[in-house]
Amino acid sequence: ISYNPLEIHNFGSWFLLQDDNTLCPRLRNAKVEDLRSLTNFFGFCTETFVLAVNILDRFLALMKVKPKHLSCIGVCCFLLAARIVEEECNIPSTHDVIRISQCKCTASDIKRMEKIISEKLHYELEATTALNFLHLYHTIVLYHTSERKEILSLDKLEAQLKACNCRLIFSKAKPSVLALCLLNLEVETLKSIELLEILLLVKKHSKVNDTEFIYWRELVSKCLAEYSSPECCKPDLKKLVWIVSRRTAQNLHNSYYSVPELPTIPEGGCFDESESEDSCEDMSCEDSLSSSPSSDQECTFFFNFKVAQTLCFPS
C-alpha cells in the first residue's frame, strides 16, 4: 500500500468487513447514500445532508461501531442535523423516519443513540463544513466577476459536493480545500479566464498548499467523472413519494415494536482490518485514511468577519 505524504500525519485505519463485528468503508458509503435519499424524501436542504454526514463521520471516528448499529446511528445523525437546520414544523416524527428508513430499531433506541452521539461529540453538533466554504467562495467569486451571475450554478456545485460526501475519502479533506477544488473544476468547464483568475486569488488568500490542492483536485475530478457516467445510478432530485399497499404499511407500522433494543456500543477505533485488494472501492487511497475527519486549520480565516468583508466588499 502506498500512502500520500499529505495524509501520513493523519494516518489511521479504515477497514474491510470481515465478519459481523467490523465495519468497512463500503458500508459507510452506503449509509451516506441512504441519508441522501432521506434528505430528498423529506425535501430537506443540502445543509441538512452535509451536516448529518459530518456528525456521522465524527462519531464513527470516536466509537467502535458494529454494522448492525449503523442504521440506527444514521437515522439519529439525520434527525440531529434536521433539528439544527430545518424549521421545526417540517421535522418528521421519529416513528415516521423509522418507517421510511426501515432502520429496524425502536423509538427508544433512537432516543438512546441520540444521547450517546451528543455526549460523545460533547454536544458540539454544528460544524464548519465544505458547504459553508462553497457558499462563501461562490459569493466572493460572483461579487468580483463581470460574467453573468447564473453562469456559476450553486445548485450544481451542491450536487457535486453531495456526490463527494458519499465517498469516505473526502471526509479527510479540509473543507476549504474540497470546496475550492469543486469550484476550480467547474470554472474550468466554463472556460472563463476571469473566473479562474478570481478563484486563484481566493486560493492565495486561503493559503491552500499547491501540492495539497492538486492531490484533492485529482480525486474530486475522478469522483465527478464517475458520478456523471451512465453506469452511475444517481438519485432523483425531486421530492420522493412513497406509495405502499395497506398490508405493507401495516407490517411497517408493526416492525418497530418487535425489534429488540440494541446492545451497548464499545468505544475505540471504528475499523480493524485493512481494505482488501478486491474491494469495490475505486479510490485505492482510501486505505490510507485517518480514523477521524480532517480539521480545517485555516477555517477561521474566511469566517473572520473583517477578512470576509474585505474580500466581498473591498474599499
Rosetta silent file (secondary structure, phi, psi, omega in degrees, C-alpha in Angstrom):
SEQUENCE: ISYNPLEIHNFGSWFLLQDDNTLCPRLRNAKVEDLRSLTNFFGFCTETFVLAVNILDRFLALMKVKPKHLSCIGVCCFLLAARIVEEECNIPSTHDVIRISQCKCTASDIKRMEKIISEKLHYELEATTALNFLHLYHTIVLYHTSERKEILSLDKLEAQLKACNCRLIFSKAKPSVLALCLLNLEVETLKSIELLEILLLVKKHSKVNDTEFIYWRELVSKCLAEYSSPECCKPDLKKLVWIVSRRTAQNLHNSYYSVPELPTIPEGGCFDESESEDSCEDMSCEDSLSSSPSSDQECTFFFNFKVAQTLCFPS
SCORE:     score description
SCORE:     0.000 S_00000001
   1 L     0.000  134.578  177.515    0.000    0.000    0.000 S_00000001
   2 L  -105.998  140.850 -178.230    1.318    3.451   -0.856 S_00000001
   3 L  -114.381  138.012  175.733    0.454    6.490    1.259 S_00000001
   4 L   -72.334  134.343 -178.719    0.242   10.053    0.123 S_00000001
   5 H   -55.644  -30.740 -177.932    2.694   12.232    2.107 S_00000001
   6 H   -68.809  -22.278 -173.998   -0.080   14.708    2.836 S_00000001
   7 H  -101.209   -7.978 -175.421   -2.078   12.107    4.667 S_00000001
   8 H   -61.471  -38.213 -178.147    0.624   10.429    6.756 S_00000001
   9 L   -67.817  -17.859  178.184    0.237   12.866    9.646 S_00000001
  10 L  -104.182   12.046 -168.597   -3.459   11.920    9.807 S_00000001
  11 L   -59.418  131.844  174.955   -2.824    8.238    9.339 S_00000001
  12 L  -147.255 -153.613 -178.258   -5.355    5.899   10.877 S_00000001
  13 L  -138.102  126.943  169.366   -7.229    2.814    9.692 S_00000001
  14 L  -116.059  134.480 -163.152  -10.471    2.317    7.790 S_00000001
  15 E  -128.528  166.849 -176.831  -11.162   -1.353    7.324 S_00000001
  16 L   -88.891  144.296  177.188  -12.915   -4.075    5.398 S_00000001
  17 L   -67.585  116.422  178.070  -15.860   -6.041    6.710 S_00000001
  18 L  -103.671  -32.308  178.782  -14.516   -9.432    7.797 S_00000001
  19 L  -153.783 -163.484 -176.632  -17.448  -10.553    9.974 S_00000001
  20 L   -77.014   -2.151 -173.540  -20.460   -9.150   11.782 S_00000001
  21 L  -107.737   -0.546 -178.848  -18.303   -7.228   14.241 S_00000001
  22 L  -127.323  160.098 -174.633  -16.333   -4.886   11.971 S_00000001
  23 L  -118.227  149.203 -179.614  -17.192   -2.046    9.632 S_00000001
  24 L  -125.674  161.463  177.841  -15.909   -1.169    6.160 S_00000001
  25 H   -56.580  -33.902 -178.786  -15.850    1.987    4.005 S_00000001
  26 H   -60.611  -40.884  179.582  -18.395    0.390    1.678 S_00000001
  27 H   -69.022  -39.552  177.460  -20.968    0.208    4.455 S_00000001
  28 H   -62.311  -44.931 -179.516  -20.315    3.784    5.495 S_00000001
  29 H   -63.264  -39.270  178.409  -20.732    4.983    1.906 S_00000001
  30 H   -64.564  -38.612  178.693  -23.960    3.013    1.533 S_00000001
  31 H   -66.973  -37.323  177.511  -25.309    4.589    4.704 S_00000001
  32 H   -65.829  -37.549  174.732  -24.488    8.084    3.416 S_00000001
  33 H   -60.106  -38.977  176.912  -26.391    7.252    0.220 S_00000001
  34 H   -63.068  -40.054  178.778  -29.339    6.352    2.465 S_00000001
  35 H   -64.106  -37.053  178.025  -29.031    9.720    4.196 S_00000001
  36 H   -65.957  -39.287  177.824  -29.110   11.431    0.805 S_00000001
  37 H   -65.411  -41.904  177.342  -32.289    9.525   -0.086 S_00000001
  38 H   -62.485  -40.676  178.638  -33.896   10.502    3.224 S_00000001
  39 H   -60.548  -44.038  178.574  -32.938   14.129    2.613 S_00000001
  40 H   -66.849  -40.523 -176.890  -34.602   14.049   -0.812 S_00000001
  41 H   -60.418  -45.577 -177.167  -37.664   12.201    0.516 S_00000001
  42 L   -88.928    1.782  176.699  -38.403   14.803    3.173 S_00000001
  43 L    69.186   29.298 -179.535  -37.441   17.713    0.923 S_00000001
  44 L   -81.678  163.656 -176.747  -34.646   18.889    3.205 S_00000001
  45 L   -83.538  168.041 -179.875  -31.829   21.174    2.098 S_00000001
  46 H   -59.556  -35.249 -178.634  -28.254   20.251    1.244 S_00000001
  47 H   -59.541  -37.900  178.608  -27.044   21.691    4.556 S_00000001
  48 H   -63.233  -45.872  179.812  -29.025   19.058    6.477 S_00000001
  49 H   -62.631  -48.473 -177.063  -27.457   16.245    4.473 S_00000001
  50 H   -62.336  -41.397  179.327  -23.909   17.609    4.741 S_00000001
  51 H   -68.370  -37.576  178.179  -24.224   18.165    8.499 S_00000001
  52 H   -61.813  -42.416  178.172  -25.702   14.679    9.004 S_00000001
  53 H   -65.192  -40.350  179.112  -22.705   13.156    7.190 S_00000001
  54 H   -61.730  -45.143  178.640  -20.327   15.293    9.252 S_00000001
  55 H   -63.380  -42.836  179.017  -21.909   14.116   12.523 S_00000001
  56 H   -59.828  -48.491 -177.680  -21.807   10.507   11.322 S_00000001
  57 H   -65.914  -38.643  178.611  -18.123   10.622   10.378 S_00000001
  58 H   -66.244  -37.472  179.608  -17.118   12.337   13.610 S_00000001
  59 H   -69.848  -42.824  179.540  -18.976    9.747   15.654 S_00000001
  60 H   -63.331  -26.212  179.009  -17.508    6.802   13.712 S_00000001
  61 H   -72.635  -21.712 -176.701  -14.059    8.250   14.388 S_00000001
  62 H  -100.643  -25.866 -171.358  -14.662    8.008   18.128 S_00000001
  63 E  -119.926  146.191  174.586  -16.602    4.773   18.514 S_00000001
  64 L   -87.375  103.559 -171.027  -16.094    1.173   17.503 S_00000001
  65 L  -103.887  134.338  174.123  -19.359    0.556   15.676 S_00000001
  66 L   -87.882  150.414 -178.821  -20.788   -2.781   14.584 S_00000001
  67 H   -53.970  -34.064 -177.865  -22.647   -2.945   11.252 S_00000001
  68 H   -67.847  -18.462  177.988  -25.940   -3.753   12.996 S_00000001
  69 H   -87.713  -16.012 -167.741  -25.795   -0.376   14.768 S_00000001
  70 H   -62.907  -39.106 -179.851  -25.112    1.653   11.620 S_00000001
  71 H   -62.636  -44.636  179.177  -28.741    2.075   10.510 S_00000001
  72 H   -63.059  -43.741 -179.972  -29.786    3.388   13.910 S_00000001
  73 H   -63.326  -43.120  179.699  -26.788    5.731   14.026 S_00000001
  74 H   -59.588  -45.132  178.704  -27.502    7.032   10.522 S_00000001
  75 H   -62.970  -41.194  178.799  -31.123    7.868   11.387 S_00000001
  76 H   -62.704  -43.745  178.190  -30.011    9.624   14.570 S_00000001
  77 H   -61.798  -38.607  178.520  -27.465   11.744   12.674 S_00000001
  78 H   -63.805  -46.359 -179.293  -30.169   12.645   10.174 S_00000001
  79 H   -67.335  -41.116  179.247  -32.613   13.701   12.899 S_00000001
  80 H   -62.291  -42.834  178.890  -29.983   15.632   14.845 S_00000001
  81 H   -66.847  -40.540 -179.017  -28.955   17.554   11.714 S_00000001
  82 H   -63.177  -38.306 -179.520  -32.571   18.214   10.736 S_00000001
  83 H   -67.791  -26.719  178.792  -33.354   19.710   14.154 S_00000001
  84 H   -81.226  -40.663 -170.550  -30.441   22.117   13.761 S_00000001
  85 H   -95.725  -44.698 -170.412  -31.036   23.178   10.155 S_00000001
  86 L   -85.543  162.282  173.647  -34.710   22.738    9.289 S_00000001
  87 L   -66.488  141.480 -175.667  -37.810   24.533   10.506 S_00000001
  88 H   -58.175  -36.417 -178.262  -39.338   22.749   13.471 S_00000001
  89 H   -68.388  -17.593 -178.233  -42.684   22.365   11.713 S_00000001
  90 H   -95.705   -5.967 -177.003  -41.007   20.439    8.867 S_00000001
  91 L   -79.970  123.609 -178.945  -39.229   17.844   11.018 S_00000001
  92 L   -71.851  163.407  177.175  -40.942   14.434   10.787 S_00000001
  93 L   -71.035  157.573  178.617  -41.711   12.300   13.821 S_00000001
  94 H   -59.673  -40.844 -179.684  -39.192    9.698   14.918 S_00000001
  95 H   -62.299  -40.023  179.867  -41.672    6.929   14.098 S_00000001
  96 H   -65.009  -42.050  179.150  -42.126    8.233   10.546 S_00000001
  97 H   -65.698  -37.904  177.854  -38.358    8.330    9.948 S_00000001
  98 H   -62.186  -44.194 -178.734  -38.027    4.804   11.349 S_00000001
  99 H   -66.183  -44.324 -177.471  -40.724    3.541    8.993 S_00000001
 100 H   -69.243  -41.696 -176.463  -39.342    5.302    5.921 S_00000001
 101 H   -79.747  -18.356 -177.231  -35.709    4.384    6.580 S_00000001
 102 L    54.217   45.134 -175.093  -36.521    0.789    7.635 S_00000001
 103 L   -81.938   -3.659  174.797  -33.704    1.006   10.184 S_00000001
 104 L    57.493   47.836  173.828  -35.142   -1.852   12.298 S_00000001
 105 L  -143.712  167.338 -177.734  -34.914   -0.124   15.646 S_00000001
 106 L   -94.135  168.288  177.031  -37.344    1.325   18.155 S_00000001
 107 H   -63.112  -34.306  177.808  -38.058    4.908   19.081 S_00000001
 108 H   -68.124  -34.492  175.170  -36.354    4.274   22.412 S_00000001
 109 H   -61.281  -43.846 -179.722  -33.261    3.038   20.532 S_00000001
 110 H   -62.395  -46.219 -179.137  -33.207    6.290   18.582 S_00000001
 111 H   -61.386  -43.086 -178.924  -33.562    8.389   21.728 S_00000001
 112 H   -68.441  -39.592 -179.386  -30.804    6.470   23.499 S_00000001
 113 H   -69.499  -38.098  176.779  -28.474    6.612   20.482 S_00000001
 114 H   -59.408  -39.253  178.964  -29.043   10.346   20.016 S_00000001
 115 H   -65.617  -41.409  178.926  -27.946   10.839   23.624 S_00000001
 116 H   -63.029  -47.885 -179.161  -24.814    8.739   23.040 S_00000001
 117 H   -60.996  -46.196 -179.035  -23.881   10.642   19.870 S_00000001
 118 H   -61.874  -43.299 -179.373  -24.456   14.017   21.505 S_00000001
 119 H   -65.894  -43.467 -178.263  -22.416   13.103   24.576 S_00000001
 120 H   -67.046  -27.901  177.530  -19.500   11.679   22.584 S_00000001
 121 L   -95.882   11.576  177.430  -19.377   14.829   20.461 S_00000001
 122 L    55.841   33.063  177.923  -19.673   16.958   23.620 S_00000001
 123 L    61.669   17.240  175.904  -22.923   18.395   22.250 S_00000001
 124 L   -97.225   73.325 -174.485  -20.935   20.210   19.547 S_00000001
 125 L   -82.226  -32.027  177.990  -23.107   19.007   16.682 S_00000001
 126 L   -73.884  148.605 -176.939  -22.769   22.064   14.460 S_00000001
 127 L  -152.250  156.220  172.743  -19.619   22.221   12.349 S_00000001
 128 L   -82.404  115.873 -175.505  -17.886   24.227    9.632 S_00000001
 129 L  -112.254  172.980  177.532  -18.345   22.101    6.514 S_00000001
 130 H   -61.805  -27.466  179.101  -17.270   22.245    2.888 S_00000001
 131 H   -66.105  -38.100  176.678  -20.750   23.578    2.109 S_00000001
 132 H   -59.725  -45.200  179.465  -20.065   26.685    4.239 S_00000001
 133 H   -68.759  -36.808  179.725  -16.878   27.358    2.271 S_00000001
 134 H   -61.609  -43.617  178.854  -18.593   26.582   -1.039 S_00000001
 135 H   -66.093  -41.740 -178.800  -21.245   29.233   -0.359 S_00000001
 136 H   -66.213  -48.206  179.146  -18.658   31.759    0.792 S_00000001
 137 H   -61.562  -41.008 -179.421  -16.308   31.203   -2.159 S_00000001
 138 H   -61.989  -42.300  178.010  -19.237   31.287   -4.576 S_00000001
 139 H   -63.057  -44.163 -179.291  -20.379   34.649   -3.154 S_00000001
 140 H   -62.702  -45.952 -178.373  -16.875   36.121   -3.394 S_00000001
 141 H   -63.110  -45.614 -178.844  -16.376   34.990   -6.985 S_00000001
 142 H   -66.900  -31.286  179.634  -19.757   36.312   -8.148 S_00000001
 143 H   -66.011  -35.452 -174.232  -19.176   39.649   -6.432 S_00000001
 144 H   -94.149   -8.166 -175.851  -15.937   40.250   -8.329 S_00000001
 145 L   -95.089  153.506  174.553  -16.900   38.933  -11.748 S_00000001
 146 L   -99.388   -1.495  178.305  -18.465   40.762  -14.646 S_00000001
 147 L   -69.057  165.539  175.028  -19.807   37.482  -16.048 S_00000001
 148 L   -62.629  134.556 -173.885  -23.482   36.602  -15.870 S_00000001
 149 H   -62.835  -33.171 -176.031  -24.290   35.556  -12.292 S_00000001
 150 H   -77.183   -5.873 -177.232  -26.190   32.440  -13.310 S_00000001
 151 H   -66.709  -28.504  179.834  -23.202   31.042  -15.198 S_00000001
 152 L  -107.162   93.853 -172.373  -21.791   29.559  -11.984 S_00000001
 153 L   -76.413  120.079  177.202  -24.625   27.383  -10.679 S_00000001
 154 H   -71.369  -34.885  178.381  -24.625   26.884   -6.911 S_00000001
 155 H   -60.852  -41.889  178.615  -27.184   24.080   -7.214 S_00000001
 156 H   -65.116  -41.474  179.188  -24.837   22.148   -9.481 S_00000001
 157 H   -64.338  -39.115  178.197  -21.918   22.689   -7.108 S_00000001
 158 H   -65.579  -40.040  177.847  -24.012   21.491   -4.163 S_00000001
 159 H   -63.023  -39.270  178.270  -25.000   18.351   -6.080 S_00000001
 160 H   -67.376  -37.399  177.351  -21.333   17.660   -6.802 S_00000001
 161 H   -64.141  -40.563  178.531  -20.457   18.155   -3.138 S_00000001
 162 H   -62.866  -36.829  176.957  -23.123   15.631   -2.138 S_00000001
 163 H   -63.048  -40.807  178.304  -21.582   13.138   -4.557 S_00000001
 164 H   -66.826  -37.653  179.521  -18.197   13.651   -2.879 S_00000001
 165 H   -61.448  -23.351  179.818  -19.743   13.253    0.574 S_00000001
 166 L   -79.612   -1.335  174.378  -20.808    9.765   -0.452 S_00000001
 167 L  -110.094  124.668 -177.322  -17.133    8.774   -0.673 S_00000001
 168 H   -54.910  -36.977 -173.958  -15.379    8.178    2.617 S_00000001
 169 H   -57.951  -32.329 -175.248  -12.078    9.565    1.377 S_00000001
 170 H   -77.551   -7.347  172.453  -13.420   13.121    1.161 S_00000001
 171 H   -71.695  -13.099  179.046  -14.146   13.173    4.895 S_00000001
 172 H   -93.370   -9.802 -179.639  -10.355   13.515    5.200 S_00000001
 173 L   -82.473  144.858  173.915  -10.118   16.608    3.003 S_00000001
 174 L   -63.257  135.548 -178.535  -10.063   20.046    4.566 S_00000001
 175 H   -53.858  -40.606 -178.837  -13.497   21.629    3.973 S_00000001
 176 H   -66.770  -38.237 -179.216  -11.974   24.735    2.398 S_00000001
 177 H   -69.207  -42.875  179.439   -9.814   22.697    0.018 S_00000001
 178 H   -61.261  -44.674  178.927  -12.699   20.460   -1.055 S_00000001
 179 H   -62.970  -41.162 -179.461  -14.887   23.485   -1.795 S_00000001
 180 H   -65.378  -39.074  178.295  -12.079   25.163   -3.715 S_00000001
 181 H   -63.552  -42.870  179.169  -11.493   22.043   -5.826 S_00000001
 182 H   -62.331  -44.770  178.700  -15.165   21.836   -6.770 S_00000001
 183 H   -65.232  -40.837 -179.307  -15.242   25.481   -7.813 S_00000001
 184 H   -61.778  -45.228 -179.522  -11.984   25.173   -9.719 S_00000001
 185 H   -65.850  -38.178  179.605  -13.198   22.211  -11.775 S_00000001
 186 H   -68.694  -40.649  178.488  -16.499   23.913  -12.543 S_00000001
 187 H   -63.472  -37.796  178.494  -14.766   27.143  -13.610 S_00000001
 188 H   -63.817  -37.818  178.415  -12.500   25.140  -15.902 S_00000001
 189 H   -68.013  -29.488  178.221  -15.514   23.587  -17.624 S_00000001
 190 H   -78.088  -16.932  178.858  -16.906   27.102  -18.163 S_00000001
 191 L    56.111   43.674  179.208  -13.569   28.158  -19.720 S_00000001
 192 L  -104.281  113.137  179.526  -13.771   31.588  -18.108 S_00000001
 193 H   -65.974  -38.891 -179.284  -10.381   33.228  -17.679 S_00000001
 194 H   -63.259  -46.891  179.427  -11.847   35.949  -15.462 S_00000001
 195 H   -62.464  -39.127 -179.992  -13.476   33.477  -13.069 S_00000001
 196 H   -65.105  -40.365  178.919  -10.284   31.438  -12.930 S_00000001
 197 H   -64.774  -40.442  177.636   -8.191   34.497  -12.050 S_00000001
 198 H   -63.825  -42.347 -178.706  -10.591   35.415   -9.254 S_00000001
 199 H   -65.492  -35.565  177.666  -10.510   31.866   -7.928 S_00000001
 200 H   -65.150  -34.720  175.895   -6.716   31.869   -7.915 S_00000001
 201 H   -67.938  -39.685  176.771   -6.807   34.986   -5.739 S_00000001
 202 H   -62.295  -42.556  178.122   -9.231   33.260   -3.376 S_00000001
 203 H   -61.204  -41.419  179.887   -6.895   30.270   -3.237 S_00000001
 204 H   -64.409  -44.579 -179.464   -3.970   32.542   -2.441 S_00000001
 205 H   -66.702  -32.645 -179.872   -5.836   34.315    0.374 S_00000001
 206 L   -82.178   -2.995  174.522   -6.971   30.989    1.871 S_00000001
 207 L    57.141   44.624  177.628   -3.327   29.839    1.914 S_00000001
 208 L   -82.749  128.050  178.710   -4.005   26.457    0.328 S_00000001
 209 L   -65.666  134.638 -176.810   -0.868   24.446   -0.348 S_00000001
 210 H   -60.637  -44.368 -179.046   -0.391   23.740   -4.088 S_00000001
 211 H   -63.076  -43.443  178.375    0.543   20.096   -3.586 S_00000001
 212 H   -63.356  -43.037 -179.279   -2.430   19.518   -1.332 S_00000001
 213 H   -62.827  -45.784 -179.189   -4.759   21.281   -3.752 S_00000001
 214 H   -63.240  -40.326 -179.361   -3.571   19.249   -6.766 S_00000001
 215 H   -60.348  -50.436 -177.433   -3.892   15.990   -4.813 S_00000001
 216 H   -74.797  -31.398  177.944   -7.535   16.579   -3.800 S_00000001
 217 H   -62.188  -38.560  178.495   -8.472   18.184   -7.107 S_00000001
 218 H   -64.844  -41.869  179.732   -7.475   14.984   -8.902 S_00000001
 219 H   -68.182  -39.194  177.865   -9.589   12.858   -6.563 S_00000001
 220 H   -65.093  -42.361  179.080  -12.580   15.185   -6.899 S_00000001
 221 H   -60.511  -42.531  179.342  -12.259   15.140  -10.684 S_00000001
 222 H   -65.255  -42.693  179.692  -12.210   11.350  -10.698 S_00000001
 223 H   -61.701  -46.397 -178.299  -15.225   11.167   -8.399 S_00000001
 224 H   -67.873  -33.046  177.093  -17.281   13.573  -10.503 S_00000001
 225 H   -65.069  -41.403  178.649  -16.327   11.765  -13.706 S_00000001
 226 H   -68.929  -38.558 -178.480  -17.586    8.503  -12.255 S_00000001
 227 H   -66.710  -34.583 -178.044  -20.711   10.169  -10.883 S_00000001
 228 L   -86.219   -3.824 -178.688  -21.620   11.674  -14.263 S_00000001
 229 L   -74.162  154.383  179.973  -21.052    8.411  -16.135 S_00000001
 230 L   -61.639  -26.731 -177.671  -24.062    6.430  -17.443 S_00000001
 231 L   -71.519  -19.819 -176.549  -23.089    3.496  -15.213 S_00000001
 232 L   -85.252  127.986  178.663  -23.652    5.552  -12.071 S_00000001
 233 L   -88.522  110.560 -177.211  -27.159    5.431  -10.649 S_00000001
 234 L  -101.529  146.143 -179.428  -27.993    8.938   -9.462 S_00000001
 235 L   -72.959  152.824  175.419  -30.954    9.821   -7.228 S_00000001
 236 L   -72.693  133.717 -178.101  -33.901   11.820   -8.486 S_00000001
 237 L   -77.628  -13.133  178.895  -33.664   15.403   -7.212 S_00000001
 238 L   -74.105  155.132  177.527  -37.438   15.651   -6.908 S_00000001
 239 L   -64.074  129.736 -176.157  -39.099   15.019   -3.577 S_00000001
 240 L   -74.365  148.862  173.473  -39.847   11.308   -3.332 S_00000001
 241 L  -121.508  121.569 -175.286  -43.360    9.930   -2.921 S_00000001
 242 L  -101.452  114.464 -179.348  -43.600    6.602   -1.139 S_00000001
 243 L  -116.439  121.971 -179.555  -46.678    4.555   -2.082 S_00000001
 244 L  -131.463  162.142  177.036  -47.236    1.192   -0.402 S_00000001
 245 L   -74.650  164.713  179.371  -50.100   -1.246   -0.046 S_00000001
 246 H   -61.702  -39.366 -179.277  -52.179   -1.377    3.149 S_00000001
 247 H   -63.601  -44.953  178.664  -50.621   -4.727    4.043 S_00000001
 248 H   -63.158  -43.759  179.798  -47.069   -3.381    3.629 S_00000001
 249 H   -61.035  -37.781  178.989  -47.915   -0.264    5.620 S_00000001
 250 H   -65.532  -40.872  178.334  -49.332   -2.429    8.398 S_00000001
 251 H   -65.667  -40.709  178.460  -46.159   -4.517    8.501 S_00000001
 252 H   -64.718  -38.813 -178.898  -44.011   -1.415    8.580 S_00000001
 253 H   -63.684  -37.491 -177.259  -46.101    0.030   11.378 S_00000001
 254 H   -83.130  -18.742 -169.989  -45.664   -3.058   13.498 S_00000001
 255 H   -62.468  -37.654 -174.049  -41.994   -3.652   12.704 S_00000001
 256 L   -81.049   -0.695  174.272  -40.502   -1.178   15.087 S_00000001
 257 L   -93.276  -16.045 -174.445  -42.350   -2.655   18.069 S_00000001
 258 L  -101.771   -0.393 -177.430  -40.927   -6.135   17.592 S_00000001
 259 L   -90.350  128.315  178.961  -37.229   -5.229   17.321 S_00000001
 260 L   -67.015  157.483  179.434  -35.123   -5.798   20.460 S_00000001
 261 L   -66.393  148.594 -178.890  -33.096   -2.926   21.864 S_00000001
 262 L   -75.027  143.756  177.569  -29.588   -2.522   20.534 S_00000001
 263 L   -71.090  169.441 -179.221  -26.686   -3.575   22.780 S_00000001
 264 L   -66.028  141.023  178.208  -24.155   -1.083   24.111 S_00000001
 265 L   -92.978  122.776  178.468  -21.583    0.261   21.651 S_00000001
 266 L   -75.514  152.738  176.384  -17.987   -0.020   22.923 S_00000001
 267 E   -82.358  157.743  177.055  -15.585    2.895   22.481 S_00000001
 268 L   138.879 -174.447  178.778  -12.480    2.639   20.309 S_00000001
 269 L   -62.047  152.052 -174.118  -11.375    2.718   16.670 S_00000001
 270 L   -80.028  -28.634 -175.542  -14.078    2.087   14.135 S_00000001
 271 L  -135.460  154.955  178.406  -12.276   -0.487   11.978 S_00000001
 272 L  -133.726    4.089  176.811   -9.505   -3.077   12.428 S_00000001
 273 L  -126.528  146.004 -179.023   -8.561   -4.758    9.129 S_00000001
 274 E   -75.757  150.689 -178.182   -7.001   -3.133    6.034 S_00000001
 275 L   -61.617  132.794 -177.998   -9.101   -2.856    2.878 S_00000001
 276 L   -77.095  161.377 -176.313   -8.648   -5.870    0.603 S_00000001
 277 L   -69.842  -23.663 -177.398   -7.443   -5.532   -2.970 S_00000001
 278 L   -93.019   15.384  177.514  -10.714   -6.857   -4.376 S_00000001
 279 L   -62.326  147.532 -178.532  -12.738   -4.149   -2.669 S_00000001
 280 L   -78.537   -6.283  177.503  -15.230   -2.455   -4.946 S_00000001
 281 L   -64.814  125.122 -177.574  -13.949    0.966   -3.866 S_00000001
 282 L   -75.136  -29.645 -175.620  -12.408    2.599   -6.924 S_00000001
 283 L   -89.619  100.966 -174.821  -10.219    5.004   -4.966 S_00000001
 284 H   -63.851  -23.209 -176.718   -7.321    2.917   -3.707 S_00000001
 285 H   -74.500   -0.787  175.759   -6.040    5.684   -1.451 S_00000001
 286 H   -66.098  -19.457  177.859   -8.931    5.100    0.935 S_00000001
 287 H   -62.145  -27.232 -172.679   -6.691    2.507    2.587 S_00000001
 288 H   -99.848   17.335 -175.289   -4.570    5.291    4.000 S_00000001
 289 L   -77.290  154.306  176.461   -7.362    7.367    5.506 S_00000001
 290 L   -76.603  157.986  177.774   -7.409    8.639    9.038 S_00000001
 291 L   -84.586    2.744  176.539   -9.939    7.343   11.532 S_00000001
 292 L  -134.487  143.909  179.227  -11.052   10.882   12.228 S_00000001
 293 L   -59.448  149.070 -176.262  -12.360   13.600    9.905 S_00000001
 294 L   -70.578  151.136  172.983   -9.803   16.224    8.996 S_00000001
 295 L   -93.766  158.298  179.806   -9.680   19.536   10.757 S_00000001
 296 L  -116.384   94.735 -172.808   -9.518   22.753    8.794 S_00000001
 297 L   -64.141  -27.863 -177.882   -6.855   24.852   10.453 S_00000001
 298 L   -96.421   10.288 -175.382   -7.477   27.844    8.241 S_00000001
 299 H   -61.700  -28.467  179.985  -11.276   27.728    8.588 S_00000001
 300 H   -68.823  -19.523 -176.805  -11.208   30.709   10.920 S_00000001
 301 H   -60.421  -55.502 -176.070   -9.653   32.790    8.130 S_00000001
 302 H   -80.840  -13.711  177.657  -12.733   33.135    5.966 S_00000001
 303 L   -97.477    7.050  166.900  -15.084   33.130    8.879 S_00000001
 304 L   -77.716  120.901 -170.879  -13.322   36.125   10.351 S_00000001
 305 H   -58.558  -42.283 -176.188  -15.861   38.822    9.591 S_00000001
 306 H   -65.657  -39.391 -179.739  -13.369   41.553    8.731 S_00000001
 307 H   -67.660  -46.355  179.295  -11.440   39.354    6.289 S_00000001
 308 H   -61.684  -38.393  179.778  -14.600   38.093    4.569 S_00000001
 309 H   -65.601  -37.691  179.194  -15.892   41.633    4.368 S_00000001
 310 H   -64.959  -39.892 -179.010  -12.656   42.798    2.775 S_00000001
 311 H   -71.119  -42.035 -176.662  -12.830   40.076    0.122 S_00000001
 312 H   -78.246  -38.940 -174.469  -16.522   40.569   -0.660 S_00000001
 313 L  -132.362   73.233 -179.019  -16.710   44.336   -0.354 S_00000001
 314 L   -66.669  147.464  178.895  -13.273   45.927   -0.820 S_00000001
 315 L   -78.637    0.000    0.000  -12.950   49.606   -0.137 S_00000001
